[in-house]
Amino acid sequence: MSLTNLVFIIIFVIAAVLFCLSSYRRFSLIAIGLPENRFDRPGRRIWKVVIFPILQLCTITRKYRFGLNHAVLFWCFLVLLVANTEFVLHGLAPGISFSRLPDGAYFALAYIFDIVSILAFLAAIAAIVRRLAFPPKYLAARSPDAFVILGLVVGLMIMFFGFHGGEIAAGTERAAAWMPISNLVSHLFVGTPPATPLIFWWLHALIFFSFLNYLPYSKHAHIMTSIPNVFFSRLERVKTQPREEFRKGLTYGVSRIDKFSWKSLLDSFSCTECGRCSDLCPATNTGKPLNPRLVIHDIKVNLLQNGRPIKKGSETVLPLIGGNREGSLSEEVIWECTTCAACTTVCPVFIEQFPRLIDMRRNLVEMQASFPLELLAFFDNMEQRSNPWGIAPSERTKWTSKLTVNTFEPGRTEYLFYVGCFGSFDTRSKKVTTAIAEILNVAGVSWGILGKDEYCCGDSLRRLGNEFVFDKMAKANVNLFKQKGIQKVIVECPHCYNTLKNDYRQYGIELEVVHHSEFIDQLIQQGRLKLNQGGGLGNVVLHDSCYLGRYNSLYQAPRHVIAAATGTGPREMDRHHDRSFCCGAGGGRMWMEESLGKRINIERVEEALRKNPNTISVCCPYCMTMFEDGLKDKNVADKVKVLDIAEIVAQNLPKG
């Protein structure tokens, strides 16, 4: 054994032990999280890993053009992992070397490694230039951590070319003709000392082991955790929250880091800090303190601070909520989320950002009674009279005064029209309700309502963290639906749609829930609804509802309906489909003041106005309210009208 091999073995053992200890000390903290089953359907999980991290679909889609550079760097990393494995094994046992392969195989590998190395070098340089010269606003572009990692990557590639270029110059590399970049570099080493290749070999080794040991402490730890995180991610979009059973003496929600699930803690180590969630977050974009990237970062910092004390049974050293420092989230941040799901939709490694905020809201509401003052009346009204305004349940049928509307009859009525609180009580939304009823009657649909027996679905309660009242409301609704044998439900509100369809499954009922835009589209496709085209609506711009679109992937039905009613499809805003910008009312924000930064609905209205619309079309009563308020603030309410697609269709029903 040569002295070079002996020194390499010593350095390797030290580096490997330090790497394993560092990785264990950090990643073992995930085990303090609560149990959660993320092992079901392994075949689908493996396929998801292949599609997203391996094929890098997560980075090259969704209009992030620089994602291709990351994809190139990742694919190069996979190839060079093979090369570096051989490098380490050769250092430990000189007899192990690709050079011992037959010429054909060795020359092919030499060519591949040479080309891949220059691609990795160029991709790393491009990343550095981007961060220095034209950093995107959503990315923490100039963090020292990023430059250290990219610098190490560049260093590894330089040492690779230095080593092989030196060997070619010395005439000891038989694959020289198959290594175009190294061959070019070799001209720099003509006449240099014979030890030149060995110097570069050792520099490569030192940089490689430095990279390995820096990795667990950097944001690039996601290299080790992102693929497992994708494997354990939800197989469907995040549509609901886990149910909590209420029993005396238990605590609810999350106020301490170990009350998150282990998967939530794995999320915190898997964040690439790419900033895509921040790029689409309505709160971040309107100057509010909430930044979903920093939420996950603070959870990680809190875990690193409190993980070991918790494992030892000691007290935590940093509060998760209200500590006013890195690693602690302010209550203000927790309440700013609209639960629009933009963050979870765009995250390349499927981190679940906004559900963590709802976890903490639950604790604030249920255990600490700490919530914005304006929610006090809302919670009371919901608990006492099952609607946000505290209006008597008998008022739910006032919208039917000029219509013939039947009560749902078990065994005789096919569809329940679940009107919802806005559709029953809000003056503007009642016009939409009437339009839907008229459409159903014209199409000959068998439908009925619950009238005063209808309860609120409880959507805002659950998103605001009031799980106790939501639980009571959901049980009451489920019992009522089961008693009446209700199976098919038409809803006006996307929030009702999501709650009845997804949340209520946790209560033992699976309903066939259809949003009115979807149902109207079906009636048109089936020929049961004939429309006149026109209506004098002018230029129609469509806004995608978060709970209809990102939550439930319903994008096409509203567009089909508008095209059928007007003769042409709607004009798209700059941000549409799964990149649509929230109106600002979701997550219970409808019932709260918005005092920080620019109002979210104003941001969205201004975006719509840039398309010079005559009509803004919506599919949600929350969106209707926010757009009409925004147009009034912009003093254009008399020039631009907001219509639900049901109103557009009703205007174009054949007369007589």
N, C-alpha and C positions, 0 to 999 in steps of 0.2 A: 504493500500500500504506500503510495507516494505521500509526501508531505502535503501537497495540494489537496488530495482526497481526505486526509486526516483533518485538516483545518476546515474543509467544507463540511464534513460530517459533524464536527463540533458546532459550527455556526448553524447548520441545519437543525440540529437537535435543540439548541437554545431557541431559535426562531420558532420552531414547531411547538415547543412547550409553551412559550409565551403566547403564541397565537391561540392555542387551545384554551389556555387559562383565561385569556381576555375574552374569547368568544363565550366560554362557559359562564364567566362572571356576569356578562351582560345578558345573554340570551336565556339563561336559566331563570331570569326574573320573570319571564313570560308565565312560568308555572304558578305564580301567585294569583293569577287570574282565575275567575270562576269557570267551572266546566261548561262546555258548549259542544254539541255534536256537529262537527264539520267533516265527518268521514263518510257520509252517505254517497251513493252513486259514484264510486271511484272512477269508473270509466269516463263519465262526463267531465270529471275534474281533471283527469289526465289530458283529455282532448282540449280542455280550456287552456291548460299549460302549453300545449303544443301550439295552439292558435295564437295566443296573446304574447307570452314572454319569448317563446322559442322563435316563432315566425315574426315576432315584433309587430303584430297587428295593432297592439296597444299604442305604439308610438308613431306609426306611419299613417294613421287615420285621423279623422276629426280635424283636418285642416291645419295641423301643426307641422309645417313643412320641414322644420329643422329636426323633426322626429326621425327622418331618414338618416341623418348623420348619426343619431344615437343608435339606430338599427345597425348601421354599418359597423360602429364601434363594438356593439354587442356581438354580432356575428364574428367579427375578428377576434374578440375575446374568447369565444368558444373554440375557434381553430387554434389560437395561440395557447390555449389551455393544454392542448395536446403537446405542442412544442415545448412548453415550459415544464410539463410533466417529464418529458424525455430529458430536458436539461437537468432537472433535479436528480433523476435516477442515474444519469450519467455521472453527475458529481459524486453520488454515493457509491456507485459501482461502475467504473470506467468501461467495463465490458458491455454495458447497456448503451446502445447508440443506434439511431436510425441509419448511420453510415454503414452499418453491417448488413443492411438490407441489400437485395439485388439492385443493380443499377437503375432499372426501370422504376421500381417503387421509390427508391431513395431520391432519384432526380425529380419525380413527380411531387414528393413531399417538400423537397428543397424549393421548388418553384412556387408551390402553394404558400409556404411560410414566408417566402420573400415578398410575394405580392400582397399577402394579407398584412404583413408588417408595415408596408408603406401605406396601405389603406388606413390602418389603425393610427399611424403617425399623422396622416393628413386629417383624419377625423378629429383627433385630439387637438391639433393646431386650429382647425376650424372652430371647435368648441371654445377654445381660449379667445380667439379673435372675436367671436360672437359676444362673449361675455364682456370683453373690454370695449369693443367698438359700437355694437348695437344691441345692448341687452333688452329683452322684453320687460315690460313694466311688472309683470306678474312673477318674475323669477328673481330670486336673491342671487343675482348673477355674479357679483364680485366677492363672494365669500371666500376667505382664505382656504377653506377646506376643499372647495372645488378646484382651485388652482394647484393645490398640493397633489391631489389625485391625478389631474390631467398632466401635471409636470412629471409625475412618476411614470405615467404611461409613455409620454414622449421620451423620457430618459431610457426606459426599457427598449424602445424601438431603436434609439440611437446606438445603444450598446449592442443590440442584435446586429445592426449593420456594421458597426465597428469591428465586432468579433469576426463575422464572416468575410467582411472586406479585407481584414488583416490576413485571414487564412488564404484568401484568393491571391493576395499580393505575395504571400510567402510560397504559393504554389502547393499548398497542402489540402486544398478543397477540390475534390474530384467532380463536384456538381457545379463548378463555377459557371459553366455555360448555361445552366438552368436557373441562375440567380441574377436576373438582370439588374436589380437595384444594388445588391451587394457588389456585383461586378463593377458597376459604375463607381461605387464608393471606394473600391479597392485601389483606384488610381491615386487616392489621397495617401495611401500607405506604402507606395513604392519607395524602397530604400529605408524604411523604418526598422527598428530593432526587431529581432525574432520574437521577443516577449510581448509585442504589441497585442496580438490576439488574446493572450492570457490576461493582460490587463483589462481588456474590455469584457472578457468572460467573468472576471471577478467583480467588476463594476456592475455587470448585469445581475450577478448573484446578490450583491448587497442591495441594489435597488429593489430586486424582486422580494427579498425577505423584509425589507423596510415597508414595501407596499402591503405585504401580507399582514404585518403587525399593526400598521396604521388603519387598515380596513375596518376592524370592529369598532373603532372609535370615531369613524367618520360617517357622514350621511350615506356614503357609498357602501355601508353595511347592507344596503338593499341588494347588493350583488348576491349576498348569501340568503337573504330572507324573502326577496320578492317572488321568486318562483314558488316556494312553499305558501306564500300569502295568496297567490293566485289559485293554487290548488285548493286551499281551504276557504276561498271566497264563496259568497252566495252564488248559487247556480241561476237564480233569477234576480231581477232588479230589486233593490231595496224598496219594499212597498209598505212595510208595517214594522211595528216594534214588538219585541217579545212580551208576552203577557206576564204580569206579576200577580200571584195569588196573595190576597191580603189575609194575614193572620196576626193576631195580637202578639206584640213583642218583637216583630221583625222590622227591619229597616228596608226602605224602598228607594229605588234609584241608586245613583252613584255619587258618593261624596269623598270616597277614598280610592286610590288607584287599584287596590286589590278587589274592588267590587265590580270592575270591568271584567268581561270574559277574557280568557287567554287569547282568543282571536283578536280582540280589540287591542291588546298589548302587542301582539305580533304586528298588527297594522302600524303601530308607532315606530317600529324598527324598519319597516318596509317602505316608508315614505321616501321617494326619490327627491323630494323638494323641487319638483319640476315646476310647480306653481300653476298647473293647469286648473286646479280647483279654484285658486284665487282669481284666475283670469275670468272665470264665469260666475263667480259668486256675486249676487246682487248687493250684498252688504259691503263687501270689499270694494266693489266698483262705484259705490256711492259715498265713499269716505267714512265708513264706520269702522270701529276697532276690530270687528270680527274678520278673521282671515282663516279659512279652513286649514290651510297649510300650517299655520302657526298653532292651531288647536291641536293637531296631531303632534307637532313638535313639543308643545307644552306637556302633553300626555307622556311623551318619551322622557323628557327631562324629569318630570315628576316620578316616573317609574325608576329612573336611575338614582334619584335622590332617596326615595322611600323603599325601594325594593328590598335591599338588604336588611334595613331595620325591621321591616314587616316579616321577613323570613326568620329573623331572630326573635320575633314576638315583642319587639320594642315599639314605641310610639313613632308615628310618622314625623318627619322633620320639616315637611313642606306641605301646606294645605293644597288640595286639588282645586278648591274653589275659593276665590277671594283673597289670595295671598299677595296680589299686586306686584308680582315679580315673575321672571321666567320660570316656567314649570307650574304655574298656577293660573287658572282662568278666572277672569272677573265675571261677576253676575251679569254685567252689562253685555259682555260678549255672548254669554249663554242665551240671553233673551233676544238677540238680534237676528237669529237664524229664521229664514222663511221656510225651511225644509223643502226647498225647490228641487233638491236632488241633483243639481248641476254638478256638484262636487263628486258625488259617487258615480255619476254617469261618465265623467270625463277622466277619472283617475286611471292611469295606465296599469296600476297594480291592484285595483279594486279595493282600495281602502274605504271604510265606511265612516265618513267624517260626521255628517249631521246627526246620525243616530246616537253618537256619543254625547252630543249636546242635549238631546232629549233625555238620555239617561240621567244627566245632571239636573235637568229641569224637574224630573220626577222627584229627586231628592229634595230640591228646594221647595217644591210645592207640598209634597206629602209629609216630609219630616221636619222642615224648618219654617213652613208657612211664609216663605220669602219669595215674593213675586211682585211684579209691577202693580202699583196701586190700582190702575184702571181695570185690572183683571178681577178685582174683588167682586164688583157688581156682576161681571160676566159669569164667574163661577157660581155665584149665588143664583142668578137667573136660570142657569142651566140645571142646577140641582133642584130648584123649586118648581120650575115650569117648563123645563126641557126645551128652552130656546134662548138665544143670546140676549133678547130684549125683555124677557120676563112677561111677555104678552100671554093672555089667557089662552089655553089650548083650543077653546071654542072658536077663536078667531082664525084658526087654520083654514077654514073653508070659505072665508069671505070672498076669495077670488072667484068662487064658482057662482056668484050671484046672477051673472048673465049667461050662464052656460048650463047645459044638461050634463051633470056629472054623477056617475053612479058610485056607490060605496062598493069596495071589493067584497065579493061574495065567494066564500070557499066552494070550490067545485064547479063554479059557473063562470067566474071571471078568469081570463088567461093571464093578464098582466096586472101587477100592482104598479101604479104610477106613484113612486115615492117622491113627493113634491119637495120635501126638505124645508128648512127654516126660511131661507131666503125666498124661495118660490112661494111660500105661504104668507109671509109677513111683510117682506120688503116691497114697497110700492113699485119700484122699477122692475124688480124681478117677477112680480105678479103678471106683468105683461108678457114675459117669456113663458110663464106657466100657462097662460091662456092660449098663447100661440101653439104650444105643444099639444094642449088638449084639442084644439081645433084640428090640428094635423092628424091626430089619432082618430078623431071622429070621421074625418073625410076618408081616411084609409080603411075604415071599417074594422079597427082593432078592438078586441075585447079587453077593456081595461077598467080599473076602478081605483079609488083612493081610500086611505084609512081615515081621513078627516081628522077629527079631534083626537082620535086614538093614536095618531102618528107621533112618535118621539123623534127628537133630534138623533142623528146617527152618532154624534159624539166626536167627530173628527178633530175639531179644534181642542177639545179637552185632552185627547190623547197626545197631540203634538205639543201642547203646552205643558204636559207632564202631570195633569190631573188624572192619573190612572184610576184612582178610587171611584170618582164619579163616572168616568167613562165605563168602568167595569159594570156598574149598576145599570147604566143606560143600555149598554150592549146586551146584557142579560135580559132586560125587559123587552128589547126589540126582538131578540132571537126567540124568546118565548112566544111573543105575539105572532111572529111569522110562522112558527111551528104550529100554533093553535089554528091559524087560518089556512094552513097548507100552502103558504106562499112560496113559489119556486122561481117565478120569473118577475124581474123588477126592472122598470124603466126609471132612470133618474135624470134629473135636470142638472145636478151639480157634480163636477168631477170629484169633489171631496167626499160626497156621499157615495159616489161610484166606488172609489178606492176603499172606503171604510167597509161598506156592505160586502164588497167582493173579496177583499183581502184580510182586513182585520177580523171580520166576523167568523172566518174559518177557525180561529182560535177558540171559538165558542160553540163549535160543533154544528155549524150550518154552512152549506155551500150553495149559494144562490146563483142563478143565471142572471147576472146584472148587466144591463146594457145602457150606455149613455144615450141621450136623445139624439145626438149627432150621428152616432152609429146606427141607431134604430131608424132614423129618417133615411139614411143612406140605403139601408136594407129595403125599406118600403119603395124607394125609387127604383132600385135595381130589380125588384120583384114586379114592377109595373103596377103596384097598388097605389102609387101616388104620382099623379100627372101634374106637371107644373108648367105655367107660362113663364117664359124667360124674359127678364128685364127688371122692372121695378124702379128704374131711375136711381140706382144706388151709386152710380159713377164708379170711381176707382175704389175697389174694395181691398183692404189690407187685413190679413188674418193674423191673430195672435194665438200662439200655441199655449194652452193651459199646462202648467207643470204636472198637475196630478192626472191629467188625461194623457199627456205626451210622455214625459220622462218616466213617470211611474208605471204607466200601463200601455205604452207604445201605440196609442191611438192618434195617428197623425193624418191619415188619408181620408177618413170619413168626412171631417169638416170641409176639406178641400173638394171632395166629390160633390157634396151637397151644394156648396156655393157655385160650383161649375154648372150643376144641373139647374140651379135657380136663376143664374145670371147669364149663362151662355159662355162664360169664361172663368178660368180659375182665378183665385185671389192673387194679389201681388204679395211677394214675400218680404218680410223685414230682413235686415241684415243678419239678425240672429233669429234663427227659426229651427223647427224640428227639435232635435235633442240639444241644440245650442241656444234654444229660446231663452229670453231673459224674463225673469219672474215679474209679475205685476206688483209684488210686495205684500200680498195679503195672506199668503200661506203660513202654515206653522203657528196659527193663532195670531199672527201679526195684524190681522184685520181688526182686532179688538184692542190694539195697543197704539200708543202715540209713537211717532217717528221723529224724534227731536235731534238726532245726530246726522250730520252730513246731508247730502241731497236725498230727497224722497225718491224711493225706488220707482214708484209709479210715474213720477215726472221723467225720470231717465227713460223709461219704456215708452211713454207717450211721445217724447221728443224723437225717439227712434222711429216711431210710426209716422210722425208728421214729416219726416224726411222723405217719405214715399209719396207725399202729396195726396193723401187719401180723401175721399168724400165720405167713406164709411169704414169704420174699424169693426171687424167682425170678431166676436168672442164666443166661447162655449161654456162659460163659467160665470155664475153670479158674482163671485169675488172679483174676477177680472172686469166685469161690467162696472162695478162700483169704482174700482181703482182707475179705470180709463176715463169714466165720466168725470170723476173728481179732478183728474189730471188735465183734461181738456178745459175744464172751467178755470183751473189755475193758469193755463196758457192763453185764456181768453179766446178760445176758438170753438167753444161748445156749440155756437150757433152756425158754424161752418162745417164741422165734422161731427157726424153722429156715430154712436156706438150701438150696434145691433147684434143680438144673439142670432146664430144661424137659423134657429126656429122662427124668429121674426122675419128673416129674409125669405124663408120658405112660405110662411103664412101669407106674406104679401103677394106671392106668386101662385097661390092656389087658384084654380079655375073658379070664376064667380058663378053663382047660381047653381 
